[in-house]
Amino acid sequence: MPFCMNCGKKLPDEAQFCYQCGTPLGSVSPFGAKGNSSNNPSLIQYETMLKCPNCGSSIGRLDAACPYCGSQIAKREASSTVRKFAEELSRIEAEAVERVEKVEKEETRPTGFWSSLTTSDSALDDVVETWFEKNIERAYGSKTFERKISLINAFPIPNTVEEITEFILLAIANIDVKYGKKSKKNTARGRPGTMYYTDIKLATTWVNKLEQAYSKAKLSFPNHPTFPKIRSIYENKMRELDRL
């Protein structure tokens, strides 16, 4: 027998919505059903979870599993604005990857001037490898980084608890620690024209946006039950980046 995700009321198996508060039911596989075992808890889909649909216990919005019955919470839908933002980032990346794969498939040894060189095979191989790497770099393109950076900078920090939380998690997942760390080395490598400029600029853009989102969360809902976990996740990442 399932429970309402919003108010925790027990409902009959055939219920499509809660008879007490009207909340539509998510897709719930009863704990211990065929294909599952006590060592493989059921997966539960949800958007905004307040109660575990399997046992009715209160759970946190960021919990990956119910702390009472062990049922795993999976496939949570991102908010529409954050989801669209993430999809656009993925599209930009997919286009760049497609260009790189095309170059890789068309890999050939340079002709003309290069084929006339009287160098050893190993020396020519080094030249070809450098040439190929530069072609890959051009295929991915600095414009890919610029498009991502522009999109991130233009994205307005959301207003709701769910959306801000989703964005913070998305930002943390996309920060490359190697390039996002606050260090003299990255400061030197992050100057325009240097090899790692675009990588460091992209990582720094994500860090700045993460800081903005966390500041808004701190101002908007400091007493919300979700906030302590958001703060913990944020502070852990900032320590990893040597920024706290």
C-alpha positions in Angstrom: 0.0 0.0 0.0 1.6 3.4 -1.1 1.7 6.6 0.8 1.1 10.1 -0.4 4.4 11.9 -1.2 3.0 15.2 0.1 1.0 14.4 3.3 1.9 10.8 4.0 -1.6 9.5 4.0 -2.0 5.7 3.3 -3.7 5.1 0.0 -5.1 2.0 -1.8 -2.8 0.4 -4.5 -5.0 1.6 -7.3 -5.0 5.3 -6.3 -3.8 7.8 -8.9 -3.9 10.8 -6.5 -4.1 11.5 -2.8 -7.7 11.6 -1.6 -6.7 13.9 1.3 -4.5 16.6 -0.4 -5.0 15.9 -4.1 -1.3 15.3 -4.9 -0.7 13.0 -7.9 1.1 9.8 -7.1 4.6 9.1 -8.5 5.6 5.8 -9.9 6.2 3.5 -7.0 7.4 -0.1 -6.9 6.4 -1.7 -3.6 9.4 -2.6 -1.5 10.3 -6.2 -1.8 8.4 -6.7 -5.1 9.6 -9.2 -7.7 13.0 -8.2 -9.0 13.9 -6.5 -5.7 15.2 -7.8 -2.4 16.2 -6.4 1.0 19.7 -5.8 -0.5 18.3 -4.1 -3.6 15.7 -1.5 -2.5 13.0 -0.3 -4.9 13.5 2.7 -7.0 11.0 5.5 -6.6 10.5 8.4 -9.0 9.6 11.7 -7.7 9.8 15.4 -8.3 9.3 17.1 -4.9 9.5 14.5 -2.1 8.4 15.2 1.4 7.3 11.6 2.4 8.7 8.3 1.4 6.0 6.6 -0.9 7.1 3.2 0.4 6.8 3.6 4.2 5.4 7.1 4.6 8.3 8.4 6.7 9.5 12.0 6.3 12.6 12.4 4.2 14.8 15.3 3.1 14.6 16.8 -0.4 18.2 15.8 -1.1 18.0 12.3 0.4 19.1 9.6 -2.1 17.4 6.9 0.0 14.8 6.7 2.7 16.7 6.5 6.1 13.9 4.4 7.5 13.1 1.7 5.0 16.1 2.0 2.7 14.1 2.6 -0.5 16.2 4.4 -3.0 14.9 7.7 -4.5 15.8 7.9 -8.1 15.1 9.8 -11.3 14.1 13.1 -9.7 13.1 15.6 -12.3 15.1 18.8 -12.5 13.1 22.0 -12.5 12.1 23.2 -15.9 14.4 26.2 -16.1 17.4 24.4 -14.8 16.7 21.4 -17.0 16.5 23.6 -20.1 19.7 25.3 -19.1 21.5 21.9 -18.7 20.1 20.7 -22.0 21.5 23.7 -23.8 24.9 23.1 -22.2 24.7 19.4 -23.3 23.8 20.5 -26.9 26.8 22.8 -27.1 29.1 20.0 -25.9 27.6 17.4 -28.2 28.2 19.7 -31.2 31.8 20.1 -30.3 32.3 16.3 -29.7 30.7 15.6 -33.1 33.3 17.8 -34.7 36.1 16.1 -32.9 34.9 12.7 -33.8 34.8 13.7 -37.5 38.4 14.8 -37.3 39.4 11.6 -35.6 37.7 9.5 -38.4 39.4 11.5 -41.1 42.9 11.3 -39.5 45.5 11.0 -42.3 49.2 11.8 -42.5 49.9 15.3 -43.9 50.7 15.4 -47.6 52.6 17.8 -49.8 55.4 19.6 -48.0 55.3 17.2 -45.1 55.7 14.1 -47.3 58.8 15.5 -48.9 60.6 15.9 -45.6 63.7 13.7 -45.3 63.3 13.1 -41.5 63.2 9.8 -39.7 59.9 8.0 -39.2 59.9 8.8 -35.5 60.5 12.5 -36.1 57.8 12.7 -38.7 55.4 10.8 -36.4 56.0 13.5 -33.8 55.2 16.2 -36.3 52.0 14.3 -37.4 50.9 13.8 -33.8 51.3 17.5 -33.0 49.5 18.4 -36.2 46.6 16.0 -35.3 46.3 17.3 -31.7 46.1 20.9 -33.0 43.3 19.8 -35.4 41.4 18.2 -32.5 41.9 21.4 -30.5 40.6 23.5 -33.4 37.6 21.1 -33.9 36.5 21.5 -30.3 37.2 25.2 -30.6 37.6 28.1 -28.2 34.1 29.1 -29.3 32.7 26.1 -27.5 34.1 27.5 -24.2 32.9 31.0 -25.1 29.4 29.7 -25.8 29.3 27.8 -22.5 30.7 30.8 -20.5 28.2 33.2 -22.1 25.3 30.8 -21.3 26.3 30.4 -17.7 26.8 34.1 -17.2 23.4 34.9 -18.7 21.5 32.3 -16.6 19.5 34.1 -13.9 19.7 32.4 -10.5 16.3 30.8 -9.8 14.0 31.8 -7.0 12.5 28.6 -5.5 14.2 26.2 -3.1 13.9 23.3 -5.6 15.4 25.3 -8.5 18.2 26.9 -6.5 19.1 23.4 -5.1 19.1 21.9 -8.6 21.3 24.6 -9.9 23.8 24.3 -7.1 24.1 20.6 -7.7 24.5 21.1 -11.4 27.2 23.7 -10.9 29.2 21.6 -8.4 29.1 18.6 -10.9 30.4 20.8 -13.7 33.3 22.5 -11.9 36.7 21.0 -13.0 38.7 21.1 -9.8 42.0 21.0 -11.6 41.2 24.4 -13.3 38.9 25.8 -10.6 41.4 25.7 -7.7 42.5 29.0 -6.4 46.3 28.9 -6.8 49.2 31.0 -8.1 49.7 28.4 -10.8 46.1 28.8 -12.1 46.3 32.5 -11.9 49.4 32.5 -14.1 47.9 29.9 -16.5 44.6 31.7 -16.6 45.9 34.8 -18.5 44.6 35.4 -22.0 46.6 33.7 -24.6 47.9 30.9 -22.4 47.2 27.3 -23.1 44.7 26.7 -20.3 43.0 30.1 -20.4 39.7 28.8 -21.7 39.6 25.8 -19.3 40.3 28.0 -16.3 37.9 30.7 -17.4 35.1 28.2 -17.7 35.8 26.6 -14.3 36.0 30.1 -12.7 32.7 31.1 -14.3 31.0 28.0 -12.8 32.6 28.8 -9.4 31.3 32.4 -9.5 27.8 31.3 -10.4 27.8 28.7 -7.6 28.8 31.4 -5.1 25.9 33.6 -6.4 23.4 30.7 -6.1 24.6 29.8 -2.6 24.4 33.5 -1.5 20.8 33.6 -2.7 19.9 30.4 -0.9 21.5 31.7 2.3 19.4 34.9 2.0 16.2 33.3 0.7 15.7 30.2 2.9 18.3 29.9 5.7 15.8 28.2 8.0 14.5 25.7 5.4 15.3 22.1 6.3 17.1 21.7 3.0 19.6 24.4 3.7 22.0 22.6 6.1 22.7 20.0 3.5 23.1 22.6 0.7 25.6 24.4 3.0 27.5 21.2 3.6 27.7 20.3 -0.1 28.8 23.9 -1.0 31.4 24.2 1.7 32.9 20.8 0.8 33.3 21.8 -2.8 34.8 25.2 -1.9 37.3 23.5 0.4 38.2 21.1 -2.5 38.9 24.2 -4.6 41.0 25.9 -1.8 38.5 28.7 -1.7 37.2 28.4 1.8 
